[in-house]
């Protein structure tokens, strides 16, 4: 029989072993010279890197990042797609966090609880994203959890997006003065212009590519010369494994696909180009076969779609959830049965361009948001009165004139909510519901009505955190673009 003291020690050791692992990072944020389009610019570097360091983690890892702000301005980092479960104050946007002051530091402490997949982080204040400061996040499955494809021979991250030669402060000034942003000057792939990246592969193997659109205003399309893209994961959800010649990646979205290097040993072009723009911007990288001896492929460069909105919508509709695959836990993804849960509330969110006090503004349901001096989560936690009023954002477009307000929608814990996104403007709108993943049950043109529910996909709709909504001027139908999703408030 062990002594009581020995038994106590054993139990403490067992508890320590059961705790999920910790990963610690120290990041120094500074300005530095960057030349992404051949012009010297002031970029935001993290530990001297542009883009910033990649976070590699495993499901349920605890992530501790101590961020030192060495910029002459307040700074925050947000974690696109990471579900802050009971830790929304770590989210890194002004509504949840006090900015890190110049010369100060803040420690983000969050758990990648029950998550897998491809994500990225970015600076959320003062248009800093237009100066860099972003990086990739990979969350791998735990070793014993089955993944619906064989382990790839390599895992590559592509951070693609539009870029401006103007300094981020100039771009912010343009918006603050009530004007539109200029047309982007180019596209970047991992912080470089054309032919600035090379991905080396071995012939006859399969590789995973994780692609995120980290831009400011433009959707992109990606394709690889002579190779097909086998989609396997979208923002933390395993997908039905459809093969595509190219993929549209809209602002804020992340995709993960497999590429099999089954072509002759040559070098092939990876192409990223803008969608729905005139002119079309293009950037290229190289898929380098290790035994190619530098011989370029004789194939013509792969063409891509340009303004075809129906093509893009049909592709988005084709992305379905893999119900037989495990997610972060060893159970089929279809076991959630989201289609059998009754929604208790419908929110219709209509975006619009409006003029208020002589300046161009953007609004949702006629409300153009004005940040409060106190972050909203801080005001809520400390019960600070007068900062905001729950329910001040209406559930639907009222038709009245647009106005300024620190607007907040209210919901009840564990409510299942139907959200209808409506876009009557002349460009694609990307919507990101921070801290949530939601099922995209419908995506179509036309005015939404309750009868639209008859066409919902309530079986295998993909769960994601960022979606695109089309516009009437981009479709063959003179109608609003609508996208419907469902989420659970927690």
C-alpha positions as CSV (number, residue, x, y, z in Angstrom):
1,X,0.0,0.0,0.0
2,X,1.5,3.4,-0.9
3,X,1.6,6.1,1.8
4,X,-0.9,9.0,1.6
5,X,1.9,11.3,0.7
6,X,3.0,9.1,-2.2
7,X,-0.6,8.9,-3.4
8,X,-0.9,12.7,-3.4
9,X,2.2,13.1,-5.4
10,X,1.0,10.6,-8.0
11,X,-2.3,12.4,-8.4
12,X,-0.6,15.7,-8.9
13,X,1.6,14.3,-11.5
14,X,-1.3,12.7,-13.3
15,X,-3.1,16.1,-13.3
16,X,-0.1,17.8,-14.7
17,X,0.2,15.3,-17.5
18,X,-3.4,15.8,-18.5
19,X,-3.1,19.5,-19.1
20,X,-3.0,20.6,-22.7
21,X,0.4,21.8,-24.0
22,X,1.5,25.5,-23.9
23,X,3.3,27.3,-26.7
24,X,5.0,30.6,-25.8
25,X,5.9,33.4,-28.2
26,X,7.5,36.8,-27.7
27,X,6.8,39.2,-30.6
28,X,8.4,42.7,-31.1
29,X,6.4,44.9,-33.5
30,X,8.3,47.6,-35.3
31,X,8.3,49.6,-38.5
32,X,10.9,48.7,-41.1
33,X,11.7,49.2,-44.8
34,X,10.0,46.8,-47.2
35,X,10.0,46.6,-51.0
36,X,7.1,44.3,-52.0
37,X,6.5,46.1,-55.3
38,X,10.0,47.4,-55.9
39,X,9.2,50.7,-54.0
40,X,10.5,51.4,-50.6
41,X,7.7,51.5,-48.1
42,X,7.2,51.6,-44.3
43,X,6.0,48.1,-43.3
44,X,5.0,46.5,-40.0
45,X,7.4,43.8,-39.0
46,X,7.0,41.2,-36.3
47,X,10.4,40.1,-35.0
48,X,11.9,41.7,-38.1
49,X,9.8,39.6,-40.5
50,X,7.2,40.5,-43.2
51,X,4.9,38.6,-43.2
52,X,5.1,37.8,-39.5
53,X,6.1,34.4,-37.9
54,X,3.8,31.5,-38.5
55,X,2.0,29.9,-35.6
56,X,2.0,26.1,-35.7
57,X,-0.2,24.4,-33.1
58,X,-2.3,21.4,-32.4
59,X,-5.9,21.2,-31.3
60,X,-6.4,22.4,-27.8
61,X,-3.0,23.9,-27.4
62,X,-2.7,26.9,-25.2
63,X,-1.1,29.9,-27.0
64,X,0.6,32.6,-25.0
65,X,1.9,35.5,-27.1
66,X,3.6,38.5,-25.4
67,X,3.4,41.4,-27.9
68,X,5.7,44.4,-27.5
69,X,4.4,47.4,-29.4
70,X,7.4,49.5,-30.6
71,X,5.3,51.5,-33.0
72,X,4.6,55.2,-32.3
73,X,0.8,54.4,-32.4
74,X,-1.5,52.0,-30.5
75,X,-1.6,48.5,-31.9
76,X,-3.7,45.3,-31.7
77,X,-3.6,41.9,-33.3
78,X,-6.7,39.9,-34.2
79,X,-6.8,36.1,-34.9
80,X,-9.0,35.6,-38.0
81,X,-11.1,32.5,-37.5
82,X,-9.9,31.5,-34.0
83,X,-13.0,30.9,-31.9
84,X,-12.4,32.7,-28.6
85,X,-14.5,30.4,-26.5
86,X,-15.1,32.2,-23.2
87,X,-12.1,34.4,-23.9
88,X,-13.5,37.1,-26.3
89,X,-11.3,39.7,-24.6
90,X,-8.3,38.1,-26.3
91,X,-9.8,38.7,-29.8
92,X,-7.7,41.8,-30.5
93,X,-10.2,44.2,-32.0
94,X,-11.1,47.5,-30.6
95,X,-14.5,46.4,-29.4
96,X,-12.9,43.8,-27.1
97,X,-9.4,45.0,-26.2
98,X,-7.8,48.2,-25.1
99,X,-5.1,49.0,-27.7
100,X,-1.5,48.3,-26.7
101,X,0.0,51.7,-26.2
102,X,3.3,52.7,-27.8
103,X,6.1,51.2,-25.8
104,X,3.7,48.9,-24.0
105,X,3.1,45.2,-24.2
106,X,0.1,42.9,-23.9
107,X,0.0,39.1,-23.5
108,X,-2.6,37.2,-25.5
109,X,-3.6,34.0,-23.7
110,X,-5.9,31.8,-25.7
111,X,-6.7,28.2,-26.4
112,X,-7.3,26.7,-29.8
113,X,-10.1,24.7,-28.2
114,X,-11.6,22.1,-30.5
115,X,-10.2,23.7,-33.6
116,X,-8.3,22.5,-36.6
117,X,-7.5,24.1,-39.9
118,X,-6.1,27.2,-41.7
119,X,-6.2,30.7,-40.3
120,X,-4.2,33.9,-40.1
121,X,-3.7,36.9,-37.8
122,X,-3.6,40.6,-38.7
123,X,-3.4,44.1,-37.1
124,X,-6.9,45.5,-36.6
125,X,-6.3,49.2,-35.8
126,X,-5.6,52.3,-37.9
127,X,-5.4,50.5,-41.2
128,X,-2.2,48.8,-40.1
129,X,-3.1,45.8,-42.1
130,X,-2.2,47.8,-45.2
131,X,1.4,47.9,-43.9
132,X,1.7,44.2,-43.1
133,X,1.8,42.7,-39.6
134,X,0.0,39.6,-40.7
135,X,1.0,35.9,-40.6
136,X,-0.4,32.4,-41.0
137,X,-1.8,30.0,-38.4
138,X,-1.9,26.2,-38.8
139,X,-3.8,24.1,-36.3
140,X,-3.1,20.4,-36.8
141,X,-5.3,17.5,-35.6
142,X,-4.2,15.6,-32.6
143,X,-2.2,12.4,-33.5
144,X,-4.9,9.9,-32.7
145,X,-7.7,11.8,-34.5
146,X,-8.2,10.5,-38.1
147,X,-7.8,13.0,-40.9
148,X,-9.7,12.2,-44.2
149,X,-6.5,12.2,-46.4
150,X,-3.0,10.7,-46.2
151,X,-0.3,12.9,-44.5
152,X,1.1,15.2,-47.1
153,X,4.8,15.3,-48.0
154,X,4.8,19.0,-47.2
155,X,2.6,21.8,-45.9
156,X,2.9,25.3,-47.5
157,X,1.2,28.6,-46.6
158,X,0.3,31.2,-49.2
159,X,-0.8,34.6,-47.8
160,X,-2.1,36.5,-50.9
161,X,-3.8,39.9,-51.2
162,X,-3.9,43.3,-52.8
163,X,-1.3,45.9,-51.9
164,X,-1.0,49.7,-52.2
165,X,2.2,51.7,-52.7
166,X,0.7,54.5,-50.5
167,X,1.6,54.4,-46.9
168,X,-1.1,53.0,-44.6
169,X,-1.5,56.4,-43.0
170,X,-2.3,58.0,-46.4
171,X,-4.8,55.3,-47.1
172,X,-6.5,55.8,-43.7
173,X,-6.5,59.6,-44.4
174,X,-8.4,59.0,-47.7
175,X,-11.1,57.0,-45.9
176,X,-11.3,59.4,-43.0
177,X,-11.8,62.3,-45.5
178,X,-14.9,60.5,-46.9
179,X,-13.4,59.1,-50.1
180,X,-13.0,55.7,-51.7
181,X,-9.7,53.9,-51.7
182,X,-7.7,54.0,-54.9
183,X,-7.3,50.9,-57.0
184,X,-4.6,48.6,-55.6
185,X,-1.2,48.8,-57.2
186,X,-0.5,45.0,-57.2
187,X,-0.9,41.7,-55.5
188,X,1.5,40.1,-53.0
189,X,2.3,36.4,-52.3
190,X,3.9,36.0,-48.9
191,X,5.0,39.6,-49.0
192,X,6.6,39.5,-52.5
193,X,5.8,40.6,-55.9
194,X,5.9,38.4,-59.1
195,X,8.2,35.4,-59.0
196,X,9.3,36.2,-55.5
197,X,8.4,32.8,-54.1
198,X,9.4,29.2,-54.9
199,X,7.8,26.1,-53.5
200,X,10.1,23.1,-54.0
201,X,8.4,19.7,-54.3
202,X,9.4,16.1,-55.2
203,X,7.9,14.5,-58.2
204,X,5.2,11.9,-57.4
205,X,4.2,13.2,-54.0
206,X,1.2,15.1,-52.6
207,X,1.5,18.5,-50.9
208,X,-0.9,20.6,-48.9
209,X,-1.3,24.3,-49.6
210,X,-3.1,26.7,-47.2
211,X,-4.2,29.9,-48.9
212,X,-5.6,33.0,-47.1
213,X,-6.7,36.3,-48.7
214,X,-5.1,38.9,-46.4
215,X,-5.9,41.8,-48.7
216,X,-7.8,45.0,-48.1
217,X,-10.5,45.2,-50.9
218,X,-10.1,42.5,-53.6
219,X,-11.2,38.9,-54.1
220,X,-8.5,36.7,-55.7
221,X,-8.3,33.5,-57.7
222,X,-5.5,30.9,-57.4
223,X,-4.5,28.2,-59.8
224,X,-1.4,26.1,-60.6
225,X,-0.2,25.4,-64.1
226,X,-0.8,21.8,-65.1
227,X,-2.1,20.8,-61.7
228,X,-5.5,20.3,-60.1
229,X,-6.5,21.5,-56.6
230,X,-8.2,18.9,-54.4
231,X,-10.1,20.9,-51.7
232,X,-9.9,19.3,-48.3
233,X,-10.5,22.0,-45.7
234,X,-12.1,25.4,-45.4
235,X,-11.5,27.5,-42.2
236,X,-11.5,24.6,-39.8
237,X,-14.0,22.3,-41.6
238,X,-13.1,19.2,-43.6
239,X,-14.9,19.4,-47.0
240,X,-16.1,16.9,-49.6
241,X,-13.0,16.4,-51.7
242,X,-13.9,18.0,-54.9
243,X,-11.3,18.8,-57.6
244,X,-11.0,22.3,-59.0
245,X,-8.9,23.9,-61.7
246,X,-8.8,27.1,-59.7
247,X,-10.3,28.5,-56.5
248,X,-11.8,31.9,-55.6
249,X,-10.6,33.2,-52.2
250,X,-12.5,36.2,-51.0
251,X,-11.3,38.8,-48.5
252,X,-10.6,37.1,-45.1
253,X,-11.2,33.6,-46.3
254,X,-8.8,30.6,-46.0
255,X,-8.8,27.4,-48.1
256,X,-6.7,24.2,-47.9
257,X,-6.1,22.0,-50.9
258,X,-3.9,19.1,-52.0
259,X,-1.7,19.2,-55.1
260,X,-0.2,15.9,-56.5
261,X,3.0,16.5,-58.4
262,X,2.3,14.0,-61.2
263,X,3.6,16.1,-64.1
264,X,6.9,15.9,-65.9
265,X,9.9,17.3,-63.9
266,X,9.6,20.9,-64.8
267,X,8.9,24.2,-63.1
268,X,5.2,25.3,-63.1
269,X,3.6,28.7,-62.5
270,X,1.4,29.4,-59.5
271,X,-1.0,32.3,-60.5
272,X,-2.9,34.6,-58.2
273,X,-5.1,37.2,-59.9
274,X,-7.9,39.6,-58.9
275,X,-11.6,38.9,-59.5
276,X,-14.2,41.4,-60.6
277,X,-11.7,44.2,-61.3
278,X,-10.7,46.1,-64.4
279,X,-7.8,45.8,-65.0
280,X,-6.9,42.4,-63.6
281,X,-3.9,42.3,-61.4
282,X,-1.7,39.2,-61.4
283,X,1.1,37.8,-59.3
284,X,3.0,34.5,-59.8
285,X,5.1,32.1,-57.9
286,X,6.9,28.9,-58.9
287,X,6.1,25.3,-58.2
288,X,9.6,23.9,-58.5
289,X,10.1,20.2,-59.1
290,X,13.4,19.2,-57.3
291,X,14.5,17.2,-60.3
292,X,13.5,19.8,-63.0
293,X,17.0,21.3,-63.5
294,X,15.2,24.6,-63.8
295,X,13.3,23.8,-67.0
296,X,10.1,25.8,-67.3
297,X,6.9,24.0,-68.2
298,X,6.0,24.2,-71.9
299,X,2.3,24.6,-71.0
300,X,0.7,27.9,-71.5
301,X,0.0,29.9,-68.3
302,X,-3.3,28.8,-66.8
303,X,-6.2,31.2,-67.5
304,X,-8.5,32.2,-64.7
305,X,-11.9,33.7,-64.3
306,X,-12.2,37.5,-64.2
307,X,-15.7,38.9,-63.8
308,X,-17.9,35.8,-63.9
309,X,-20.0,36.1,-60.7
310,X,-22.2,33.1,-61.5
311,X,-19.0,30.9,-61.8
312,X,-17.9,32.1,-58.4
313,X,-21.3,31.5,-56.8
314,X,-21.6,28.0,-58.3
315,X,-18.2,27.2,-56.9
316,X,-19.1,28.4,-53.5
317,X,-22.3,26.4,-53.5
318,X,-20.3,23.2,-54.4
319,X,-18.3,23.4,-51.2
320,X,-19.9,21.0,-48.8
321,X,-19.1,19.6,-45.4
322,X,-17.6,16.1,-45.1
323,X,-20.0,14.5,-42.7
324,X,-18.1,11.3,-42.4
325,X,-14.8,12.9,-41.3
326,X,-13.8,13.7,-37.8
327,X,-13.4,17.2,-36.8
328,X,-11.2,18.2,-33.8
329,X,-12.9,15.4,-31.8
330,X,-13.3,11.7,-32.8
331,X,-16.9,12.0,-33.9
332,X,-18.4,12.6,-37.4
333,X,-19.0,16.2,-38.2
334,X,-22.6,15.4,-39.2
335,X,-23.5,14.5,-35.6
336,X,-24.3,18.2,-34.9
337,X,-27.6,18.0,-36.8
338,X,-27.8,21.7,-37.1
339,X,-30.7,21.4,-39.5
340,X,-32.9,20.0,-36.8
341,X,-32.5,22.9,-34.5
342,X,-35.2,25.6,-34.6
343,X,-33.9,29.1,-35.0
344,X,-35.4,31.6,-32.6
345,X,-34.5,34.9,-34.4
346,X,-33.8,36.2,-37.9
347,X,-31.4,39.1,-38.4
348,X,-31.3,40.7,-41.9
349,X,-28.1,42.7,-42.2
350,X,-28.0,45.0,-45.3
351,X,-24.8,46.9,-46.1
352,X,-24.9,50.2,-47.8
353,X,-22.8,53.2,-48.9
354,X,-24.2,56.4,-47.5
355,X,-23.2,60.1,-47.1
356,X,-23.4,61.5,-43.6
357,X,-22.2,65.0,-42.8
358,X,-20.8,65.3,-46.4
359,X,-18.6,62.2,-46.1
360,X,-18.8,58.8,-47.6
361,X,-19.6,56.2,-44.9
362,X,-20.6,52.6,-44.8
363,X,-23.6,51.3,-42.9
364,X,-25.4,48.2,-41.8
365,X,-29.2,48.6,-41.5
366,X,-28.7,52.3,-41.9
367,X,-26.3,52.5,-38.9
368,X,-22.8,53.7,-39.5
369,X,-20.7,52.5,-36.5
370,X,-18.8,55.0,-34.4
371,X,-16.2,53.5,-32.0
372,X,-16.6,54.3,-28.4
373,X,-13.8,55.7,-26.3
374,X,-14.1,52.6,-24.1
375,X,-13.9,49.1,-25.7
376,X,-17.3,47.6,-25.5
377,X,-16.3,44.4,-23.8
378,X,-14.5,46.4,-21.1
379,X,-17.6,48.5,-20.6
380,X,-19.8,45.4,-20.4
381,X,-17.4,43.6,-17.9
382,X,-17.2,46.6,-15.6
383,X,-20.8,47.7,-16.1
384,X,-19.7,51.2,-17.4
385,X,-22.9,53.0,-18.2
386,X,-23.4,55.2,-21.3
387,X,-21.0,53.5,-23.6
388,X,-23.5,51.5,-25.6
389,X,-27.1,50.3,-25.5
390,X,-27.8,46.6,-26.2
391,X,-30.3,46.3,-29.0
392,X,-29.5,49.6,-30.6
393,X,-28.7,47.9,-33.9
394,X,-32.0,47.0,-35.6
395,X,-32.6,43.4,-36.9
396,X,-33.5,44.7,-40.4
397,X,-33.2,47.6,-42.7
398,X,-35.8,50.2,-41.6
399,X,-35.7,52.4,-44.7
400,X,-34.9,55.6,-42.7
401,X,-32.0,57.9,-43.2
402,X,-28.5,56.6,-42.2
403,X,-27.1,57.8,-38.9
404,X,-24.0,57.5,-36.7
405,X,-24.1,55.4,-33.5
406,X,-22.1,53.0,-31.4
407,X,-24.6,50.3,-32.4
408,X,-24.8,46.9,-30.7
409,X,-27.0,43.9,-31.4
410,X,-28.3,41.9,-28.4
411,X,-28.8,38.1,-28.2
412,X,-29.5,35.5,-25.7
413,X,-27.0,32.8,-24.7
414,X,-27.4,29.6,-26.7
415,X,-30.0,31.1,-29.1
416,X,-29.8,29.7,-32.6
417,X,-29.9,32.7,-35.0
418,X,-30.6,32.9,-38.7
419,X,-28.6,35.7,-40.3
420,X,-29.4,37.0,-43.8
421,X,-26.7,39.1,-45.4
422,X,-28.0,41.5,-48.1
423,X,-25.8,43.4,-50.5
424,X,-27.3,46.0,-52.8
425,X,-23.9,47.6,-53.6
426,X,-21.7,47.4,-56.7
427,X,-19.0,45.1,-55.2
428,X,-18.6,41.8,-53.4
429,X,-18.8,42.3,-49.6
430,X,-17.0,39.9,-47.2
431,X,-18.6,39.4,-43.8
432,X,-16.7,38.1,-40.9
433,X,-18.5,37.1,-37.7
434,X,-15.7,37.2,-35.2
435,X,-15.3,34.3,-32.8
436,X,-17.9,32.1,-34.5
437,X,-18.2,29.4,-37.1
438,X,-21.5,29.3,-38.8
439,X,-23.3,27.2,-41.4
440,X,-23.8,28.8,-44.8
441,X,-27.2,27.4,-45.6
442,X,-28.1,29.5,-48.6
443,X,-26.4,31.8,-51.2
444,X,-28.4,33.3,-54.0
445,X,-29.7,36.4,-55.7
446,X,-33.1,37.9,-55.2
447,X,-34.9,39.4,-52.3
448,X,-34.9,37.1,-49.2
449,X,-38.4,36.1,-48.0
450,X,-39.4,33.4,-45.4
451,X,-40.2,31.2,-48.4
452,X,-36.5,31.1,-49.2
453,X,-36.0,28.7,-46.3
454,X,-37.4,26.0,-48.5
455,X,-34.1,26.0,-50.5
456,X,-31.8,25.9,-47.5
457,X,-29.1,23.2,-47.3
458,X,-29.8,21.7,-43.9
459,X,-27.7,18.6,-44.4
460,X,-24.1,19.3,-45.3
461,X,-23.7,23.1,-45.5
462,X,-20.1,24.1,-44.9
463,X,-19.3,25.8,-41.6
464,X,-17.0,28.8,-41.9
465,X,-16.3,32.2,-40.4
466,X,-16.0,34.5,-43.4
467,X,-18.4,34.6,-46.4
468,X,-18.9,36.7,-49.5
469,X,-22.1,38.3,-50.7
470,X,-22.5,39.3,-54.3
471,X,-24.1,42.5,-55.6
472,X,-26.8,43.2,-58.2
473,X,-24.5,45.0,-60.7
474,X,-22.3,41.9,-60.8
475,X,-25.0,39.4,-61.6
476,X,-27.2,38.7,-64.6
477,X,-30.2,39.3,-62.3
478,X,-31.1,42.8,-61.3
479,X,-31.6,41.8,-57.6
480,X,-29.9,41.8,-54.3
481,X,-27.4,39.2,-53.5
482,X,-28.2,37.3,-50.3
483,X,-26.4,34.8,-48.2
484,X,-28.0,33.1,-45.2
485,X,-26.2,31.5,-42.3
486,X,-27.1,30.1,-39.0
487,X,-25.1,30.3,-35.8
488,X,-25.5,29.7,-32.1
489,X,-24.9,32.6,-29.7
490,X,-22.7,31.7,-26.8
